[in-house]
Amino acid sequence: MKLEITPDAQLKLEQLRTEKDHYLLLWYDTEGCGCGVSGLPAIRFIGERDPKHHVTIENDDVHVLIDEAKSVFFANNMKLDIRNDVFRLSSHEGILNPIIPAQNLLQKEQD
């Protein structure tokens, strides 16, 4: 699995990241969606890697992780871009999530 981050998105990630944010996590947000298979691919910062669940995503600039069990909801090759302070996660197959507000990256994982 690989995540390409555009230069503009990389700059915004650097602006948002704090000292405690060691990883960018690709996660599957199911809050308010009814069940575990209804949700949206999303991103957020986390401080610690869970070796039982998190696997590394290929990226040259950022330490990116994903919960291995949730990886089925993501594409093998993805792109993270930003426009008007809103991140967009896409793949060659289409858009995975067109609207990821920058403030969502700072929320803590609910799992």
Biopython code that builds the backbone (N, CA, C, O; Angstrom):
import numpy as np
from Bio.PDB.StructureBuilder import StructureBuilder

atoms = [
    (1, "MET", "N", (0.849, -1.169, 0.000)),
    (1, "MET", "CA", (0.000, 0.000, 0.000)),
    (1, "MET", "C", (0.899, 1.239, 0.000)),
    (1, "MET", "O", (1.946, 1.266, 0.647)),
    (2, "LYS", "N", (0.461, 2.267, -0.747)),
    (2, "LYS", "CA", (1.284, 3.473, -0.887)),
    (2, "LYS", "C", (0.396, 4.714, -0.838)),
    (2, "LYS", "O", (-0.721, 4.711, -1.355)),
    (3, "LEU", "N", (0.910, 5.785, -0.206)),
    (3, "LEU", "CA", (0.215, 7.068, -0.147)),
    (3, "LEU", "C", (1.134, 8.154, -0.683)),
    (3, "LEU", "O", (2.210, 8.397, -0.136)),
    (4, "GLU", "N", (0.703, 8.806, -1.760)),
    (4, "GLU", "CA", (1.410, 9.969, -2.298)),
    (4, "GLU", "C", (0.795, 11.207, -1.656)),
    (4, "GLU", "O", (-0.426, 11.355, -1.625)),
    (5, "ILE", "N", (1.637, 12.085, -1.149)),
    (5, "ILE", "CA", (1.172, 13.336, -0.541)),
    (5, "ILE", "C", (1.672, 14.490, -1.400)),
    (5, "ILE", "O", (2.875, 14.628, -1.621)),
    (6, "THR", "N", (0.756, 15.312, -1.880)),
    (6, "THR", "CA", (1.153, 16.438, -2.720)),
    (6, "THR", "C", (1.944, 17.449, -1.885)),
    (6, "THR", "O", (1.814, 17.468, -0.661)),
    (7, "PRO", "N", (2.759, 18.288, -2.526)),
    (7, "PRO", "CA", (3.521, 19.302, -1.783)),
    (7, "PRO", "C", (2.634, 20.224, -0.937)),
    (7, "PRO", "O", (2.999, 20.555, 0.192)),
    (8, "ASP", "N", (1.482, 20.641, -1.461)),
    (8, "ASP", "CA", (0.589, 21.515, -0.690)),
    (8, "ASP", "C", (0.039, 20.795, 0.539)),
    (8, "ASP", "O", (-0.040, 21.378, 1.620)),
    (9, "ALA", "N", (-0.337, 19.533, 0.372)),
    (9, "ALA", "CA", (-0.838, 18.758, 1.508)),
    (9, "ALA", "C", (0.281, 18.523, 2.521)),
    (9, "ALA", "O", (0.042, 18.572, 3.728)),
    (10, "GLN", "N", (1.485, 18.272, 2.046)),
    (10, "GLN", "CA", (2.634, 18.076, 2.927)),
    (10, "GLN", "C", (2.893, 19.325, 3.770)),
    (10, "GLN", "O", (3.155, 19.223, 4.968)),
    (11, "LEU", "N", (2.820, 20.485, 3.153)),
    (11, "LEU", "CA", (3.018, 21.748, 3.867)),
    (11, "LEU", "C", (1.961, 21.928, 4.955)),
    (11, "LEU", "O", (2.286, 22.323, 6.075)),
    (12, "LYS", "N", (0.704, 21.643, 4.634)),
    (12, "LYS", "CA", (-0.373, 21.790, 5.617)),
    (12, "LYS", "C", (-0.216, 20.778, 6.750)),
    (12, "LYS", "O", (-0.482, 21.107, 7.906)),
    (13, "LEU", "N", (0.208, 19.566, 6.443)),
    (13, "LEU", "CA", (0.454, 18.569, 7.491)),
    (13, "LEU", "C", (1.528, 19.063, 8.453)),
    (13, "LEU", "O", (1.394, 18.920, 9.669)),
    (14, "GLU", "N", (2.578, 19.636, 7.914)),
    (14, "GLU", "CA", (3.663, 20.158, 8.749)),
    (14, "GLU", "C", (3.171, 21.295, 9.644)),
    (14, "GLU", "O", (3.611, 21.418, 10.787)),
    (15, "GLN", "N", (2.268, 22.118, 9.134)),
    (15, "GLN", "CA", (1.721, 23.225, 9.924)),
    (15, "GLN", "C", (0.833, 22.719, 11.058)),
    (15, "GLN", "O", (0.818, 23.308, 12.138)),
    (16, "LEU", "N", (0.100, 21.646, 10.827)),
    (16, "LEU", "CA", (-0.834, 21.109, 11.813)),
    (16, "LEU", "C", (-0.178, 20.203, 12.856)),
    (16, "LEU", "O", (-0.650, 20.117, 13.990)),
    (17, "ARG", "N", (0.882, 19.544, 12.485)),
    (17, "ARG", "CA", (1.512, 18.538, 13.335)),
    (17, "ARG", "C", (2.101, 19.178, 14.597)),
    (17, "ARG", "O", (2.702, 20.251, 14.545)),
    (18, "THR", "N", (1.913, 18.489, 15.735)),
    (18, "THR", "CA", (2.529, 18.914, 16.984)),
    (18, "THR", "C", (3.679, 17.965, 17.315)),
    (18, "THR", "O", (3.906, 16.987, 16.602)),
    (19, "GLU", "N", (4.392, 18.250, 18.380)),
    (19, "GLU", "CA", (5.504, 17.394, 18.804)),
    (19, "GLU", "C", (5.050, 15.984, 19.139)),
    (19, "GLU", "O", (5.822, 15.035, 19.001)),
    (20, "LYS", "N", (3.813, 15.837, 19.575)),
    (20, "LYS", "CA", (3.290, 14.525, 19.977)),
    (20, "LYS", "C", (2.735, 13.723, 18.811)),
    (20, "LYS", "O", (2.424, 12.543, 18.971)),
    (21, "ASP", "N", (2.606, 14.333, 17.652)),
    (21, "ASP", "CA", (2.039, 13.671, 16.477)),
    (21, "ASP", "C", (3.145, 13.011, 15.667)),
    (21, "ASP", "O", (3.749, 13.634, 14.794)),
    (22, "HIS", "N", (3.403, 11.741, 15.967)),
    (22, "HIS", "CA", (4.504, 11.036, 15.314)),
    (22, "HIS", "C", (4.093, 10.328, 14.025)),
    (22, "HIS", "O", (4.937, 10.036, 13.178)),
    (23, "TYR", "N", (2.791, 10.052, 13.877)),
    (23, "TYR", "CA", (2.318, 9.287, 12.726)),
    (23, "TYR", "C", (1.060, 9.919, 12.139)),
    (23, "TYR", "O", (0.287, 10.578, 12.834)),
    (24, "LEU", "N", (0.882, 9.701, 10.847)),
    (24, "LEU", "CA", (-0.370, 10.016, 10.177)),
    (24, "LEU", "C", (-1.089, 8.684, 10.007)),
    (24, "LEU", "O", (-0.554, 7.761, 9.393)),
    (25, "LEU", "N", (-2.290, 8.582, 10.543)),
    (25, "LEU", "CA", (-3.052, 7.340, 10.507)),
    (25, "LEU", "C", (-4.164, 7.429, 9.473)),
    (25, "LEU", "O", (-4.977, 8.352, 9.500)),
    (26, "LEU", "N", (-4.192, 6.466, 8.563)),
    (26, "LEU", "CA", (-5.341, 6.284, 7.685)),
    (26, "LEU", "C", (-6.323, 5.447, 8.478)),
    (26, "LEU", "O", (-5.997, 4.332, 8.886)),
    (27, "TRP", "N", (-7.518, 5.966, 8.703)),
    (27, "TRP", "CA", (-8.492, 5.231, 9.501)),
    (27, "TRP", "C", (-9.848, 5.280, 8.830)),
    (27, "TRP", "O", (-10.112, 6.128, 7.978)),
    (28, "TYR", "N", (-10.689, 4.365, 9.226)),
    (28, "TYR", "CA", (-12.013, 4.250, 8.636)),
    (28, "TYR", "C", (-13.018, 4.749, 9.658)),
    (28, "TYR", "O", (-13.296, 4.076, 10.651)),
    (29, "ASP", "N", (-13.566, 5.942, 9.406)),
    (29, "ASP", "CA", (-14.466, 6.611, 10.339)),
    (29, "ASP", "C", (-15.876, 6.061, 10.189)),
    (29, "ASP", "O", (-16.523, 6.254, 9.160)),
    (30, "THR", "N", (-16.350, 5.368, 11.233)),
    (30, "THR", "CA", (-17.697, 4.798, 11.214)),
    (30, "THR", "C", (-18.631, 5.489, 12.200)),
    (30, "THR", "O", (-19.790, 5.096, 12.338)),
    (31, "GLU", "N", (-18.137, 6.512, 12.883)),
    (31, "GLU", "CA", (-18.953, 7.195, 13.885)),
    (31, "GLU", "C", (-20.209, 7.801, 13.245)),
    (31, "GLU", "O", (-20.127, 8.584, 12.299)),
    (32, "GLY", "N", (-21.364, 7.419, 13.783)),
    (32, "GLY", "CA", (-22.634, 7.925, 13.294)),
    (32, "GLY", "C", (-23.096, 7.307, 11.989)),
    (32, "GLY", "O", (-24.066, 7.776, 11.392)),
    (33, "CYS", "N", (-22.416, 6.255, 11.533)),
    (33, "CYS", "CA", (-22.767, 5.647, 10.244)),
    (33, "CYS", "C", (-23.608, 4.380, 10.382)),
    (33, "CYS", "O", (-24.074, 3.849, 9.373)),
    (34, "GLY", "N", (-23.812, 3.886, 11.587)),
    (34, "GLY", "CA", (-24.703, 2.754, 11.776)),
    (34, "GLY", "C", (-24.025, 1.421, 11.998)),
    (34, "GLY", "O", (-24.447, 0.663, 12.872)),
    (35, "CYS", "N", (-22.989, 1.107, 11.238)),
    (35, "CYS", "CA", (-22.306, -0.175, 11.449)),
    (35, "CYS", "C", (-20.863, -0.070, 10.983)),
    (35, "CYS", "O", (-20.455, 0.938, 10.405)),
    (36, "GLY", "N", (-20.101, -1.118, 11.240)),
    (36, "GLY", "CA", (-18.670, -1.109, 10.979)),
    (36, "GLY", "C", (-18.266, -1.104, 9.529)),
    (36, "GLY", "O", (-17.105, -0.827, 9.226)),
    (37, "VAL", "N", (-19.179, -1.399, 8.612)),
    (37, "VAL", "CA", (-18.817, -1.375, 7.197)),
    (37, "VAL", "C", (-19.355, -0.140, 6.479)),
    (37, "VAL", "O", (-19.103, 0.044, 5.288)),
    (38, "SER", "N", (-20.086, 0.696, 7.188)),
    (38, "SER", "CA", (-20.557, 1.955, 6.624)),
    (38, "SER", "C", (-19.720, 3.082, 7.220)),
    (38, "SER", "O", (-19.802, 3.353, 8.418)),
    (39, "GLY", "N", (-18.932, 3.724, 6.402)),
    (39, "GLY", "CA", (-18.075, 4.785, 6.912)),
    (39, "GLY", "C", (-17.322, 5.471, 5.787)),
    (39, "GLY", "O", (-17.615, 5.281, 4.606)),
    (40, "LEU", "N", (-16.345, 6.273, 6.187)),
    (40, "LEU", "CA", (-15.525, 7.025, 5.241)),
    (40, "LEU", "C", (-14.051, 6.884, 5.578)),
    (40, "LEU", "O", (-13.673, 6.982, 6.746)),
    (41, "PRO", "N", (-13.213, 6.656, 4.576)),
    (41, "PRO", "CA", (-11.778, 6.718, 4.822)),
    (41, "PRO", "C", (-11.398, 8.130, 5.261)),
    (41, "PRO", "O", (-11.891, 9.109, 4.701)),
    (42, "ALA", "N", (-10.530, 8.236, 6.254)),
    (42, "ALA", "CA", (-10.136, 9.533, 6.794)),
    (42, "ALA", "C", (-8.678, 9.485, 7.230)),
    (42, "ALA", "O", (-8.011, 8.460, 7.088)),
    (43, "ILE", "N", (-8.192, 10.601, 7.762)),
    (43, "ILE", "CA", (-6.822, 10.688, 8.270)),
    (43, "ILE", "C", (-6.826, 11.417, 9.601)),
    (43, "ILE", "O", (-7.712, 12.227, 9.875)),
    (44, "ARG", "N", (-5.830, 11.126, 10.426)),
    (44, "ARG", "CA", (-5.630, 11.876, 11.674)),
    (44, "ARG", "C", (-4.215, 11.583, 12.174)),
    (44, "ARG", "O", (-3.588, 10.594, 11.795)),
    (45, "PHE", "N", (-3.746, 12.464, 13.022)),
    (45, "PHE", "CA", (-2.446, 12.263, 13.656)),
    (45, "PHE", "C", (-2.600, 11.410, 14.903)),
    (45, "PHE", "O", (-3.602, 11.506, 15.611)),
    (46, "ILE", "N", (-1.605, 10.577, 15.167)),
    (46, "ILE", "CA", (-1.538, 9.824, 16.416)),
    (46, "ILE", "C", (-0.107, 9.888, 16.933)),
    (46, "ILE", "O", (0.837, 10.140, 16.184)),
    (47, "GLY", "N", (0.023, 9.653, 18.230)),
    (47, "GLY", "CA", (1.334, 9.725, 18.845)),
    (47, "GLY", "C", (2.063, 8.401, 18.928)),
    (47, "GLY", "O", (3.293, 8.362, 18.898)),
    (48, "GLU", "N", (1.309, 7.310, 19.033)),
    (48, "GLU", "CA", (1.917, 5.992, 19.222)),
    (48, "GLU", "C", (1.427, 5.002, 18.177)),
    (48, "GLU", "O", (0.278, 5.057, 17.739)),
    (49, "ARG", "N", (2.306, 4.107, 17.790)),
    (49, "ARG", "CA", (1.966, 3.008, 16.880)),
    (49, "ARG", "C", (1.537, 1.811, 17.721)),
    (49, "ARG", "O", (2.205, 1.468, 18.697)),
    (50, "ASP", "N", (0.433, 1.176, 17.351)),
    (50, "ASP", "CA", (-0.024, -0.050, 17.994)),
    (50, "ASP", "C", (0.501, -1.218, 17.165)),
    (50, "ASP", "O", (-0.046, -1.500, 16.099)),
    (51, "PRO", "N", (1.552, -1.906, 17.627)),
    (51, "PRO", "CA", (2.161, -2.963, 16.816)),
    (51, "PRO", "C", (1.229, -4.139, 16.532)),
    (51, "PRO", "O", (1.466, -4.903, 15.597)),
    (52, "LYS", "N", (0.169, -4.291, 17.332)),
    (52, "LYS", "CA", (-0.785, -5.386, 17.091)),
    (52, "LYS", "C", (-1.714, -5.089, 15.921)),
    (52, "LYS", "O", (-2.217, -6.013, 15.282)),
    (53, "HIS", "N", (-1.948, -3.809, 15.633)),
    (53, "HIS", "CA", (-2.935, -3.451, 14.625)),
    (53, "HIS", "C", (-2.394, -2.607, 13.471)),
    (53, "HIS", "O", (-2.847, -2.758, 12.336)),
    (54, "HIS", "N", (-1.449, -1.736, 13.739)),
    (54, "HIS", "CA", (-0.989, -0.790, 12.725)),
    (54, "HIS", "C", (0.121, -1.375, 11.858)),
    (54, "HIS", "O", (1.062, -1.993, 12.355)),
    (55, "VAL", "N", (-0.013, -1.165, 10.557)),
    (55, "VAL", "CA", (1.040, -1.514, 9.605)),
    (55, "VAL", "C", (1.448, -0.249, 8.871)),
    (55, "VAL", "O", (0.673, 0.702, 8.769)),
    (56, "THR", "N", (2.656, -0.246, 8.369)),
    (56, "THR", "CA", (3.222, 0.922, 7.700)),
    (56, "THR", "C", (2.748, 1.015, 6.259)),
    (56, "THR", "O", (2.663, 0.014, 5.549)),
    (57, "ILE", "N", (2.443, 2.233, 5.846)),
    (57, "ILE", "CA", (2.089, 2.556, 4.463)),
    (57, "ILE", "C", (3.309, 3.216, 3.832)),
    (57, "ILE", "O", (3.963, 4.049, 4.461)),
    (58, "GLU", "N", (3.611, 2.850, 2.607)),
    (58, "GLU", "CA", (4.773, 3.407, 1.929)),
    (58, "GLU", "C", (4.576, 4.890, 1.643)),
    (58, "GLU", "O", (3.593, 5.295, 1.024)),
    (59, "ASN", "N", (5.546, 5.701, 2.113)),
    (59, "ASN", "CA", (5.562, 7.140, 1.860)),
    (59, "ASN", "C", (6.962, 7.641, 2.146)),
    (59, "ASN", "O", (7.585, 7.221, 3.121)),
    (60, "ASP", "N", (7.464, 8.534, 1.308)),
    (60, "ASP", "CA", (8.835, 9.019, 1.441)),
    (60, "ASP", "C", (9.007, 10.111, 2.480)),
    (60, "ASP", "O", (10.118, 10.305, 2.973)),
    (61, "ASP", "N", (7.941, 10.838, 2.834)),
    (61, "ASP", "CA", (8.086, 12.020, 3.667)),
    (61, "ASP", "C", (7.485, 11.921, 5.062)),
    (61, "ASP", "O", (7.955, 12.599, 5.977)),
    (62, "VAL", "N", (6.466, 11.101, 5.249)),
    (62, "VAL", "CA", (5.718, 11.055, 6.494)),
    (62, "VAL", "C", (5.604, 9.603, 6.952)),
    (62, "VAL", "O", (5.506, 8.698, 6.124)),
    (63, "HIS", "N", (5.617, 9.378, 8.255)),
    (63, "HIS", "CA", (5.354, 8.045, 8.792)),
    (63, "HIS", "C", (3.846, 7.827, 8.765)),
    (63, "HIS", "O", (3.113, 8.434, 9.547)),
    (64, "VAL", "N", (3.381, 6.961, 7.865)),
    (64, "VAL", "CA", (1.954, 6.723, 7.685)),
    (64, "VAL", "C", (1.629, 5.301, 8.107)),
    (64, "VAL", "O", (2.335, 4.356, 7.758)),
    (65, "LEU", "N", (0.539, 5.165, 8.872)),
    (65, "LEU", "CA", (0.086, 3.863, 9.357)),
    (65, "LEU", "C", (-1.363, 3.637, 8.953)),
    (65, "LEU", "O", (-2.084, 4.566, 8.588)),
    (66, "ILE", "N", (-1.766, 2.365, 9.029)),
    (66, "ILE", "CA", (-3.159, 1.995, 8.836)),
    (66, "ILE", "C", (-3.453, 0.811, 9.741)),
    (66, "ILE", "O", (-2.583, -0.026, 9.981)),
    (67, "ASP", "N", (-4.681, 0.741, 10.243)),
    (67, "ASP", "CA", (-5.121, -0.427, 10.986)),
    (67, "ASP", "C", (-5.293, -1.534, 9.954)),
    (67, "ASP", "O", (-6.102, -1.404, 9.035)),
    (68, "GLU", "N", (-4.550, -2.606, 10.093)),
    (68, "GLU", "CA", (-4.533, -3.663, 9.092)),
    (68, "GLU", "C", (-5.939, -4.201, 8.796)),
    (68, "GLU", "O", (-6.248, -4.506, 7.644)),
    (69, "ALA", "N", (-6.782, -4.318, 9.805)),
    (69, "ALA", "CA", (-8.142, -4.834, 9.616)),
    (69, "ALA", "C", (-9.008, -3.892, 8.789)),
    (69, "ALA", "O", (-9.962, -4.334, 8.149)),
    (70, "LYS", "N", (-8.690, -2.604, 8.792)),
    (70, "LYS", "CA", (-9.484, -1.608, 8.055)),
    (70, "LYS", "C", (-8.919, -1.327, 6.666)),
    (70, "LYS", "O", (-9.505, -0.549, 5.913)),
    (71, "SER", "N", (-7.803, -1.937, 6.319)),
    (71, "SER", "CA", (-7.144, -1.637, 5.045)),
    (71, "SER", "C", (-8.004, -2.016, 3.838)),
    (71, "SER", "O", (-7.770, -1.501, 2.744)),
    (72, "VAL", "N", (-8.987, -2.899, 4.003)),
    (72, "VAL", "CA", (-9.858, -3.286, 2.887)),
    (72, "VAL", "C", (-10.697, -2.111, 2.386)),
    (72, "VAL", "O", (-11.203, -2.149, 1.265)),
    (73, "PHE", "N", (-10.848, -1.075, 3.199)),
    (73, "PHE", "CA", (-11.653, 0.081, 2.818)),
    (73, "PHE", "C", (-10.835, 1.135, 2.065)),
    (73, "PHE", "O", (-11.356, 2.194, 1.717)),
    (74, "PHE", "N", (-9.576, 0.849, 1.818)),
    (74, "PHE", "CA", (-8.670, 1.780, 1.152)),
    (74, "PHE", "C", (-8.120, 1.154, -0.123)),
    (74, "PHE", "O", (-8.171, -0.065, -0.290)),
    (75, "ALA", "N", (-7.597, 1.978, -1.019)),
    (75, "ALA", "CA", (-6.988, 1.507, -2.262)),
    (75, "ALA", "C", (-5.505, 1.216, -2.035)),
    (75, "ALA", "O", (-4.919, 1.677, -1.055)),
    (76, "ASN", "N", (-4.912, 0.460, -2.933)),
    (76, "ASN", "CA", (-3.491, 0.149, -2.814)),
    (76, "ASN", "C", (-2.605, 1.358, -3.072)),
    (76, "ASN", "O", (-1.559, 1.504, -2.440)),
    (77, "ASN", "N", (-3.006, 2.217, -3.983)),
    (77, "ASN", "CA", (-2.259, 3.432, -4.300)),
    (77, "ASN", "C", (-3.192, 4.620, -4.131)),
    (77, "ASN", "O", (-4.196, 4.746, -4.832)),
    (78, "MET", "N", (-2.842, 5.492, -3.184)),
    (78, "MET", "CA", (-3.705, 6.635, -2.864)),
    (78, "MET", "C", (-2.923, 7.939, -2.958)),
    (78, "MET", "O", (-1.692, 7.962, -2.970)),
    (79, "LYS", "N", (-3.686, 9.011, -3.022)),
    (79, "LYS", "CA", (-3.105, 10.356, -3.089)),
    (79, "LYS", "C", (-3.829, 11.245, -2.086)),
    (79, "LYS", "O", (-5.057, 11.238, -2.009)),
    (80, "LEU", "N", (-3.058, 12.008, -1.320)),
    (80, "LEU", "CA", (-3.609, 12.983, -0.388)),
    (80, "LEU", "C", (-3.275, 14.369, -0.917)),
    (80, "LEU", "O", (-2.109, 14.716, -1.106)),
    (81, "ASP", "N", (-4.320, 15.155, -1.152)),
    (81, "ASP", "CA", (-4.169, 16.505, -1.673)),
    (81, "ASP", "C", (-4.949, 17.448, -0.760)),
    (81, "ASP", "O", (-5.696, 16.993, 0.107)),
    (82, "ILE", "N", (-4.783, 18.744, -0.946)),
    (82, "ILE", "CA", (-5.535, 19.731, -0.173)),
    (82, "ILE", "C", (-5.942, 20.878, -1.082)),
    (82, "ILE", "O", (-5.189, 21.320, -1.950)),
    (83, "ARG", "N", (-7.172, 21.344, -0.846)),
    (83, "ARG", "CA", (-7.682, 22.525, -1.549)),
    (83, "ARG", "C", (-8.535, 23.296, -0.560)),
    (83, "ARG", "O", (-9.432, 22.726, 0.062)),
    (84, "ASN", "N", (-8.267, 24.585, -0.407)),
    (84, "ASN", "CA", (-9.032, 25.449, 0.498)),
    (84, "ASN", "C", (-9.107, 24.882, 1.916)),
    (84, "ASN", "O", (-10.177, 24.863, 2.523)),
    (85, "ASP", "N", (-7.976, 24.422, 2.439)),
    (85, "ASP", "CA", (-7.878, 23.865, 3.796)),
    (85, "ASP", "C", (-8.709, 22.599, 4.001)),
    (85, "ASP", "O", (-9.033, 22.257, 5.138)),
    (86, "VAL", "N", (-9.050, 21.915, 2.945)),
    (86, "VAL", "CA", (-9.785, 20.651, 3.034)),
    (86, "VAL", "C", (-8.968, 19.578, 2.310)),
    (86, "VAL", "O", (-8.649, 19.712, 1.129)),
    (87, "PHE", "N", (-8.638, 18.512, 3.046)),
    (87, "PHE", "CA", (-7.885, 17.415, 2.450)),
    (87, "PHE", "C", (-8.819, 16.558, 1.606)),
    (87, "PHE", "O", (-10.020, 16.480, 1.862)),
    (88, "ARG", "N", (-8.235, 15.910, 0.586)),
    (88, "ARG", "CA", (-8.964, 14.991, -0.291)),
    (88, "ARG", "C", (-8.113, 13.725, -0.450)),
    (88, "ARG", "O", (-6.939, 13.788, -0.816)),
    (89, "LEU", "N", (-8.727, 12.593, -0.169)),
    (89, "LEU", "CA", (-8.064, 11.303, -0.319)),
    (89, "LEU", "C", (-8.648, 10.614, -1.545)),
    (89, "LEU", "O", (-9.855, 10.384, -1.622)),
    (90, "SER", "N", (-7.786, 10.287, -2.499)),
    (90, "SER", "CA", (-8.264, 9.688, -3.740)),
    (90, "SER", "C", (-7.339, 8.554, -4.178)),
    (90, "SER", "O", (-6.267, 8.341, -3.611)),
    (91, "SER", "N", (-7.789, 7.841, -5.201)),
    (91, "SER", "CA", (-6.993, 6.773, -5.814)),
    (91, "SER", "C", (-7.256, 6.818, -7.312)),
    (91, "SER", "O", (-8.034, 7.645, -7.787)),
    (92, "HIS", "N", (-6.611, 5.934, -8.048)),
    (92, "HIS", "CA", (-6.858, 5.866, -9.490)),
    (92, "HIS", "C", (-8.296, 5.441, -9.779)),
    (92, "HIS", "O", (-8.842, 5.763, -10.834)),
    (93, "GLU", "N", (-8.904, 4.721, -8.846)),
    (93, "GLU", "CA", (-10.269, 4.244, -9.027)),
    (93, "GLU", "C", (-11.308, 5.336, -8.752)),
    (93, "GLU", "O", (-12.440, 5.240, -9.224)),
    (94, "GLY", "N", (-10.936, 6.369, -7.994)),
    (94, "GLY", "CA", (-11.867, 7.445, -7.689)),
    (94, "GLY", "C", (-11.563, 8.104, -6.360)),
    (94, "GLY", "O", (-10.536, 7.833, -5.738)),
    (95, "ILE", "N", (-12.455, 8.964, -5.934)),
    (95, "ILE", "CA", (-12.273, 9.701, -4.684)),
    (95, "ILE", "C", (-12.752, 8.842, -3.519)),
    (95, "ILE", "O", (-13.879, 8.347, -3.524)),
    (96, "LEU", "N", (-11.883, 8.668, -2.518)),
    (96, "LEU", "CA", (-12.233, 7.904, -1.322)),
    (96, "LEU", "C", (-12.936, 8.781, -0.298)),
    (96, "LEU", "O", (-13.875, 8.339, 0.364)),
    (97, "ASN", "N", (-12.481, 10.031, -0.167)),
    (97, "ASN", "CA", (-13.131, 11.001, 0.703)),
    (97, "ASN", "C", (-12.774, 12.396, 0.181)),
    (97, "ASN", "O", (-11.612, 12.800, 0.240)),
    (98, "PRO", "N", (-13.777, 13.140, -0.334)),
    (98, "PRO", "CA", (-13.483, 14.442, -0.927)),
    (98, "PRO", "C", (-13.357, 15.576, 0.078)),
    (98, "PRO", "O", (-12.856, 16.648, -0.260)),
    (99, "ILE", "N", (-13.811, 15.352, 1.325)),
    (99, "ILE", "CA", (-13.836, 16.448, 2.294)),
    (99, "ILE", "C", (-13.344, 15.959, 3.652)),
    (99, "ILE", "O", (-14.102, 15.370, 4.422)),
    (100, "ILE", "N", (-12.072, 16.208, 3.936)),
    (100, "ILE", "CA", (-11.497, 15.911, 5.245)),
    (100, "ILE", "C", (-11.006, 17.238, 5.813)),
    (100, "ILE", "O", (-9.920, 17.695, 5.454)),
    (101, "PRO", "N", (-11.791, 17.868, 6.696)),
    (101, "PRO", "CA", (-11.373, 19.154, 7.260)),
    (101, "PRO", "C", (-10.043, 19.026, 8.014)),
    (101, "PRO", "O", (-9.779, 18.013, 8.661)),
    (102, "ALA", "N", (-9.226, 20.054, 7.919)),
    (102, "ALA", "CA", (-7.915, 20.041, 8.565)),
    (102, "ALA", "C", (-8.019, 19.773, 10.060)),
    (102, "ALA", "O", (-7.159, 19.086, 10.612)),
    (103, "GLN", "N", (-9.045, 20.294, 10.737)),
    (103, "GLN", "CA", (-9.170, 20.098, 12.174)),
    (103, "GLN", "C", (-9.418, 18.632, 12.545)),
    (103, "GLN", "O", (-9.183, 18.249, 13.691)),
    (104, "ASN", "N", (-9.889, 17.801, 11.599)),
    (104, "ASN", "CA", (-10.099, 16.384, 11.881)),
    (104, "ASN", "C", (-8.793, 15.653, 12.168)),
    (104, "ASN", "O", (-8.790, 14.637, 12.862)),
    (105, "LEU", "N", (-7.692, 16.161, 11.642)),
    (105, "LEU", "CA", (-6.411, 15.508, 11.866)),
    (105, "LEU", "C", (-5.991, 15.587, 13.341)),
    (105, "LEU", "O", (-5.179, 14.786, 13.804)),
    (106, "LEU", "N", (-6.536, 16.533, 14.052)),
    (106, "LEU", "CA", (-6.134, 16.759, 15.445)),
    (106, "LEU", "C", (-7.030, 16.018, 16.437)),
    (106, "LEU", "O", (-6.745, 16.008, 17.635)),
    (107, "GLN", "N", (-8.105, 15.402, 15.957)),
    (107, "GLN", "CA", (-8.986, 14.635, 16.838)),
    (107, "GLN", "C", (-8.296, 13.342, 17.248)),
    (107, "GLN", "O", (-7.499, 12.789, 16.490)),
    (108, "LYS", "N", (-8.600, 12.872, 18.427)),
    (108, "LYS", "CA", (-7.999, 11.637, 18.914)),
    (108, "LYS", "C", (-8.873, 10.456, 18.552)),
    (108, "LYS", "O", (-10.098, 10.559, 18.490)),
    (109, "GLU", "N", (-8.219, 9.332, 18.314)),
    (109, "GLU", "CA", (-8.908, 8.108, 17.898)),
    (109, "GLU", "C", (-9.898, 7.647, 18.950)),
    (109, "GLU", "O", (-9.588, 7.651, 20.141)),
    (110, "GLN", "N", (-11.087, 7.251, 18.522)),
    (110, "GLN", "CA", (-12.174, 6.856, 19.420)),
    (110, "GLN", "C", (-12.147, 5.368, 19.732)),
    (110, "GLN", "O", (-12.802, 4.946, 20.685)),
    (111, "ASP", "N", (-11.426, 4.561, 18.980)),
    (111, "ASP", "CA", (-11.454, 3.095, 19.129)),
    (111, "ASP", "C", (-10.954, 2.634, 20.459)),
    (111, "ASP", "O", (-10.920, 1.432, 20.723)),
]
sb = StructureBuilder()
sb.init_structure("model")
sb.init_model(0)
sb.init_chain("A")
sb.init_seg("    ")
for serial, (resi, resn, name, xyz) in enumerate(atoms, 1):
    if name == "N":
        sb.init_residue(resn, " ", resi, " ")
    sb.init_atom(name, np.array(xyz, "f"), 0.0, 1.0, " ", f" {name:<3s}", serial, name[0])
structure = sb.get_structure()
